[in-house]
Amino acid sequence: MPPALQTIPSPPAEEPLLLWLVKALAPMKRTRVKQLLQHGRVMVNGAIVTRHDHPVAASDTLAMLPEGALPPTEFLAQAAGKTAKPPFPIVFSDDHLLVVEKPSGLLSVANGPHKTNTMFAKLLEWLDTQKAGRPHVVHRLDRETSGLMLFGRTRQIADSLQENWDSVRKTYLAICQGHPRPSQGTVDNLIEEGRDLKVRVVDRPGPEARRSITTYRTVSTHGNLSLVELGLETGRKHQIRVHMAHLGCPVAGDDLYGATLNPCGRIALHACRLEFRHPATGQVLSFESPLPDPMRKVLT
C-alpha cells in the first residue's frame, strides 16, 4: 500500500492556493511550498493542482503527497487501484516531465477542427483519469512523423525546455528515395512557408525566411532507398522533409515534397533520439525509440 496522504487544513475563507499553503504549512519556506505545487505534490478535492492562483475555500479538501512518494501519476494510480494503461508508451516520467512515443498519423496538438484526436488531448485525458495534472507542450512532430515527444509536467518546466530547445539533441531516421550525394554532410539554407502552406528553400533573406540547418548521414542503402540519420540544429516546420527534397532524395511517402515511392504506407520519418539536460536536476538524459515496424520491414 502507498503511504498515506498528509492532510492540509482548509482556509476559513476563499483565497489563492499558494497564499493559503504558505500559512497552513508554516514554518515551511515559501520557496519550498512553491516547489511542492510545481512538482505536483498538492491535491485539492482529490486532483493534483499546480496553479498558484487556484482558489480554495473551507469546503475544499486539501492534501499533500508524502515526502519520498512515487511520482504523482504512479502514486495516485496505486492509491486508487487504477490499472488504466496510457494511450501511448511512456518512455520516461517523473515529477517534471514526460517522454512519450507518438504514433504516425496523429496530430501533436489541435489544428483547426482537430481538437480531440491529438497526441496532447489523448495524453491529457489519460492523465486526468489518473488525477495526475496536465501535460504542457514543449515541441511538435508532424502528423505522419512517429517517435519521441517531450512534455513538461508544469508550465515552468515546459518553458525552460523551450527556452533551451536549441541545446536539445534531436535525431531522426528517415527512409529516403535515392542516395544522398555526398553520403553525409550539412544542409544550411533559408526556408520559407508559402501561402499554400508548403515550405520552400529560398535564395535571399525575407521577412518570413528562416535559417535552417540539418546534418545528415547515410546509414545504409537498400536498392533505390536509403536509411538516413538526421540531426536538427534548428527546428523549422517541415525542415527535414524540405532539406531531403532539396538534396534530391525526398523522404519516402512524402508526395508533398516530391516522393513517388511509398513503401511504408506513410511518410517514413521517425524521431528516434532525444538528449538533453534535465531542467530541474541538471542530469543529462538520453532516450531512444526503435524504428516502427512499417519502416523496419522495408529495410529487411
N, C-alpha and C positions, 0 to 999 in steps of 0.2 A: 504493500500500500504506500502511496506517496505521502510525505509529511503533510501535516495539517496546515491550512491557510492561517495566516495571522490576521485576526480581526482588527479593523481600524474603526474607531468611533465615528459616527456620522455628525455632521455640523448641525448646530441648532437652527440655522437659517441658511438659505441658499448662498453659495459663494463658489468661486472658481476652485477647481480641484487642487491645483498646486498650492494656492494660498492656505487652503484648509489642511493639506498634508503637512505643511511646514509647522503649523500649530499642533496638529494631532500627534506628530512623530517627534516633537521636541524632546530632547535637545539635539536630535539629528540635524546635521548641517543642511542648509538649503541646497547646496550643490549635490549632495548625496540624494536628497529627495528627488531632485530633477533627474538624476541618473536612474532612479527606480522607475520613474514614469517612462523615460526614453527607452529603457530596456524591457518594457512590457511586464513589469512586476506588480503593477497595481490593477486591481479589479473593482469595477463598480457594477453592482447587480449581476455578478457572475461573468462579466465580459471584461477583457483587458482594455484599458483606456490609456492612451499615451498623450492626449491633448492636455496641455496645462490649463486651458480655459474651460475645460468641460465642467458644466455646472453640477454641483452636488447639493443635496438637501437632506433634511432629517429623515425623509422617507427612503433614502438610498442605503444600500448595504455595501460597505467598503471592506476590502481585504487586500492582503499583500502576499505574494508568493514567498515562501520561506527562503532564507539565505542558503545557497548551495543546491537549490532545487533544480530539476531538469529545466531545459529551455521551455518557455511558455507553451508552445504547441504540444510538446510531448507530455508536459506536466498535466495540462488540462485534459488531454485525451486519456491519460492514465487515470486521473482522478474521476473522470466521468464514465470510465469504462468504454470509451469510444474506440471503434476499430475502423472507422471510415478511412479508406485509403485516399491519398491525394490524387488529383486527376492526372498528374504528371510525375515522373520520377524526381524526387527531391535529392539532389546530389549533395547538398550541404545546407545545414540550418543551425543558427544559433540565435541569441537574443538580438542580433544586429542586422543580419542579412540572410537571404535565401539564394541558393543557386539551383536552378530548375532546368530540366531538359524540355525544350519546346519541340513539338512535332511539326512536321511540314504541313502546310495547308491551313494554318490557323494564324489570324492576325495577332500581333503582340498586344495592341491596345485598340480602343474604339476608333473607328474610322467611318464617319457619316452614319449610315443606318445600322452598321455592325457594332452593337453596343454590348451584347451579352455573349456572343460566340467569339470571345477573345481569350488570349492567354491570361491577361490581367483579371478579367471578370470571373473566369473559372477558378483561378487561384484565390481571389477574394472570397468567392462563395465557399470554397473549402475551408479557408481559414476562419470564416465566420461560423461554420458549423462546429469548429473546434474551439470557438471563443478565444481566438489567438491573434486578435488585432487585424491589420490590413497590410498588404504589400504596397510598396512605393516604387514606381517605375524608375529605373536607372537608365536603360537604353532599350532599343527596339531591334528586332530582326524582321526582315521581310516575311510576308505571309508564307512563301514557299520555302524559306530557309529554315532548317532544323538546327537544333543544338542548344548550347548553354546560354541561359539568360540569367541576369543578376537583378535581384530586387532588394531594396532596403526594407528593414522591419520598422524603421522610423523615418520620418521626413528628414531629420537631421543627417542620418547615415546616408540616405539616398542623395541628398545634396552634396555631401562630402565626396561620395563616389563620382558624381557627375562633374564636380569641380576638378577632380584629378583624373578624369577619364583618359586623357592622353597618355598617362603613365601606366594604364592597364594594358597588358599584352594580350591582344586578341588574335587568335589564329583560326583560320578556316581551311577546310579541304573542299576542293571543287573538282568535279569531273568536267573537263573542258573538251570542246570539239577541236581537233587538230593538235599540233605540238608547238608550244611557245618557242620563239626564236628571238634572243638566246634562251636557253633552257631555264635560266634563272636571272633575276635582276630586280629593278625597281621601276615602277611607273610613277612619275611625278609630273602632274599637269593640272590644268584648270578644268573643272567640270561645272556645268550649269543646267538647271532644270528648266525645260521649256514650258510653254503654255499647255502643251499636250501631255504634261507630266512625265515626259521622257527626259532622261538625263543624257547630256552630250558633252564630249570633250570640246573645249573652245580654245582658240589660239591667242586670245587677247583678254586682258582684265576687263571686268564689267561689274556693275552693282550686284549681280547675282552669282558671279563666277567665284568658285571656291577652290583653293589649292587642295589637291588630293594626292596622297602618297600610299601606294600599295607595294609591298615586297612580295615576290613570288619565287617558287622553286618547284621544278617538275620532279615529282616523286617517282613516277613510273609511267610508261606508255602502254596502251592496250589497243592495238590496231590504229584506228584514226581518232582515238580518245586519249586524253592524258589526265592523270591524277595530279593535281597541283595544290601545293601548300601555300597559303597566302597569309600575310601579316598586315594588319591595318595600322598605319601610323596616323591616319586621320579617319574620321568616321562620317563620311558623307552618304546621302541617300544613293542606293544602288551602286556604290563605289566599286566594289569588286566586279560586279556584272559589267559595268561600263568599261573598266580597265581591261578586263579579259577580252571583251569585244574589240577594244582599241588595238590589242595585240594580234587580232585576227583569230582568236581562239575563244569564242563565246562559251559561257557556261552551258553545258548540255541541258536542253529543255527550256532554255530562256529565249523564246521566239521574239520577245520584245527587243532584244539586242542582237538578233541575227542568227540564233542557233536553228539548225534544220534537223538536228537529231535529238531525240528524247528517249534515251534508253531506260531511264529510271521512272518515267511517268510523272516527273516533277522537275523543278529546277534543281540541279544536282549540286547544291551548296549547303555546307554543314559547318556550324560554329563548333569547332572541336576542342578548343582550349582557351581557358581564361587564367591569367596570372596577375595578381595584384596584392597590394599591401592592405591588410585589414584596417579599416578606418578607426576602429576602437582599440584594438590590441597591438597594432603595428606588425603583426605576424604576416609574413609573405605566404599567400595561399595560391595553390595551383590546382586546377581541375581539368579533367579531360573527359570527352564524350566520344565513344566509338562511332564509326560510320554506321548509319542506319542500314537496314537490310537492302532496301531498293538500290542504294549506291554500292554497297559492298558486293552484291551479287554480280553487278556489271563488271567488276574487276577480277572475278574468279573464273 
